[in-house]
Every structure is written in C-alpha cells, then in structure tokens.
Amino acid sequence: MTISTSPKSISIKQFFDRDSCTYTYLLVDPQTHEGAIIDGVKEQLKRDLQYIEELGIELLYAIETHVHADHISSAGLIRQKTGAKIVYSQAAGIKSIDIELSDGDELTLGQYHIKAISTPGHTAGCMSYYISGEAIGGVAFTGDTLLIRGCGRSDFQQGSSAVLYHSVTEKLFSLPEETVVYPGHDYNGNTSSTIAEEKQWNARLGKQKSLADFIDIMDNLNLALPKKINEAVPANEGCGINFNPNIYVHEDFSMTSLYQVWQQEDPDNLIVDNRTEEEYLIGHIPHSENIPLGTEPDHLEALKGFKHIYIYCHSGRRSQTALTNLAMMGLENITCVSHSGLPEWQALGYPIER
Ligand SMILES: [Fe+2]
C-alpha cells in the first residue's frame, strides 16, 4: 500500500509479510529517488527488490528497528544486491553493519532527515525512527516498541517492562500528537495509528496507565516463544545471511536448476525434501531424502557425508529455513530452491516418485 504519493512528499510504501505479520516500509524521496527500507523480511526479498528496481530507487539504507526474533531480516541480502548500508542501533550490538546509531542521530535521505529515537524495552537495542517535514507532518516507525493498541513483549532479548514503559510514555508519547505511527507488526489488520490515538486508546499504555499496572499486564501475558526465535536471532546477528557464499540463498536457483543437478546423479550430491512425511509420501523427487523441517540435528552426521546439499519444499519457505538451520550447525555447500517447490517441478513435467 502506498501511503503518500504527493510529488513534494516522501513516498512511504507499507508491505506485509503474512507469515510473521511484519510490516516492511520502503521510503523514497521523490526528488532524488534516494530510498530506505525498514525491516525487510528475507522471504520477501524478491518483492522488495522488484519495487526498488521498478521505481528506480537508489537504496541508501537497510534500516532495522531491532534484532527480530520472529523472522529473518533481508538486510544482508539487500546490501549484497543494492549496496545499501545496514543500519542498526548501536545498542543492538550487531557486528558487520555499516551505520550504528545512538539516540538523536540522523540519517539524511534526500531532503529528509530520519531521526533515531532510542526506545529500548522490547529488546535492549530497539530504535524508533521519526521523520518530519512540511508536506508529511510527522511519521514514526516504532518497530515493536509501540504497536497499534498494544506493544511488543518484554520477556526475552534483554527486554524490560519498566524500560519499555519509559520509552513509550516519555519518548514516543512526547512526539506531536498528530504523528502517524507505523508499527513493526499488526495481527488484526490495522495499518497505522497516531500518537494521540495511542495515548488515549492503547490497551496497555493509554489513558496514562501507571507503571505498576503496565508491569502487571506484561507479567501476565503468558505468551509462547516465537516459533522462529532459535533461528531468527542468531541469523539476524549475522544480518540475515552467513557471509560464506556457499551457503547464502541463491535467488536464481529454480526447480529447473535442481532438475539439472538431479540429472547428474552425482553420489556426492544429496537432494533433501524438507516437507512433512505425509507430503513426501504423496509424491517427491525420485531419490530425494525426507528430512522434515526441524529434524535437521538428527541427520547432521549423515548430511556431513555429502559434498553438496540441495533443499526443496512446497513454496521455498521451509527450504530457506532449513538452509539457515544447517548453516548454523556448521554445514556448508547448501543450496535451496527459495521461491518455488514441488508443484513447479510437477508442472514442468519432471518425474515424481510415490
Ligand atoms: Fe520484535
């Protein structure tokens, strides 16, 4: 969704990742065509790169609001593809980035300044970003610090309810009331809010809720851990990629490429189907091994016996996740089909074993 297209105003596109309910923002100064992406999601890389190319954007920054636990960032791959600089809060402690920001620092984007506002509490390194100007008023990208009618949790990654309370009530709530709030997630279909609305209607922090009441609410959320936390946090500490070129996700590797590998019948290569056993039994690539997502550690020793591992699934999502899992376990020479899967193999008329 494009929020603003007035020729004088900065353009803000808001994109959604359905799997993690993450919002990604693409900002463009219409005069210079300089742009920035905020919180890109690895699985949506192709979409985002396509927009960047179609709109002729010179991408200056891949900005992260924090080290995400629920999805893997595309920042590292965006940098590889566009040359954009990776931006994090200094407090996030991420190595191999290009720009570390502290509270009050600014990034220049064409005629605009993106001001960093340190807002820890959801994680110790959370940063919000504020842009103001005549044509746009004020907008704040609040990551998971302030959500629409809610806020991020504070029970892992050095989170703290008390710190989060002060970040929201003293820093974000002191922005101009009409500031538009663009959050890092929404689970209910909302897209934006304002500071005035959240001061009034935020269920956890509105109506001048006391610190004690807020802590009580946060202590009783009883949330399960995000399902991707064990892979997302370590992967994001490496900007969403491992810099070893033998294991990063090759965007161009397709089912046709996999077919060429399959035809070679090289015993040093292993093709892995990482869908469930039920899906595998219905039909799979002949001679592929079924290693359902999440069971990689059980097969580590066997996998080490192959020179190259190729992974596919149904749509590419699970194979990307498995690639990350195996890379974190120290394996190299892994390639996955990242944007398609068995349905495409079938559509191309390649053989299926049942
Ligand atoms: Fe988060």
Residues whose N, C-alpha, C, O or C-beta is under 5 A from the ligand:
A	BS01	LIG	H68 A69 D144
